[in-house]
Amino acid sequence: MEDRTEIVNYIREYLAKILGLAQDSLTEETTLASLNMKSVNYSQLTTALEDACDVEVPYMEFKRQADTIGAAADYVITLLEA
């Protein structure tokens, strides 16, 4: 998975599943802080992204960079391009 739109949709789908939310309620502008994500949720998301995108996603850097779903996708894209 290398397309930004695919990654955004994957993040939306995954967060909806683990947080029990409607996927339609999540947009690129949704902040991860507004979802009350705990450390374990960030860990689950980074692990899922690693598996889906076949790239290492450093947990702490992801947490710093990914303030929104769109920013999370952008960060993964930069890792894929490195």
Secondary structure, DSSP 4 states (H G I P E B T S, - for coil): ---HHHHHHHHHHHHHHHHT--GGG--TT-BTGGGT--HHHHHHHHHHHHHHHTS---HHHHHHH-SBHHHHHHHHHHHHH-
